[in-house]
Structure formats: structure tokens, C-alpha cells
């Protein structure tokens, strides 16, 4: 079962969330070059998961192979 989309940049080997601004800039540049509008939305998830059971989340992430200081 595939748990993460190909576009998911976090929690995957060799992918980093720092890639996202570069991807967005590339899309903006391509849209400008083609004279096409580009629409996107920014979601502020700061308070979206206040009731998340964090201990269970860490267990689930670890079971998926996520390792490192984020889990420890």
C-alpha cells in the first residue's frame, strides 16, 4: 500500500521540504513564460491538529520507517 504521494517532500529519503519553494518558483516562472495565470492556495495548519494524539502519531511514524531526532 502506497502511503505517501510522489509529491510528498517530507518523511521521504532524499526529499526535503526545502524543495517546495523551488518547485513553486519553477511553476511561477513557467506560467509567466507561457503567459498563463497560475493559482495556488496557502494553508496555515498551525492549529489544525490541536487534538492529535501525538504519542500515537510518533508510534505510527516509527512503524512506517520514519527515524531520527523528530521521533526520538
Secondary structure, 3 states (H helix, E strand, C coil): CCCCCCCCCCCCCCCCCCHHHHHHHHHHHHHHHHCCCCCCCCCCCCCCCCCCCHHHHHHHHHHCCCCCCCCC
